[in-house]
Amino acid sequence: MAQSLSGIGGQPGTTGSSGDSGSDGAVDAMEASFDRAIAKAAQVTEKRMEGGSALDAARTRLSN
């Protein structure tokens, strides 16, 4: 029952003699995910700012 150690450390799904193609795809996917997260965070911040402005205006009206 000899085990082959030749596949240890290899990444499944990569082809060719270069491992860069698999990592390039992973980096592209991460960049796309970060871009979506940044856009979503900007939307959340915008909504909070709008809500905060409305709340401040309501407080100002109540105190006058």
NORGI-V785588 format. One line per field, one symbol per residue. psi: psi as a letter, one per 20 degrees, with the letter a starting at -180 (. if undefined). A space follows every 50 residues. Layout:
psi = ???
This chain:
psi = mpqpjhipiqpqiqraipihhghghgggggggghgggggghhggggghgg hhgggggghghhi.
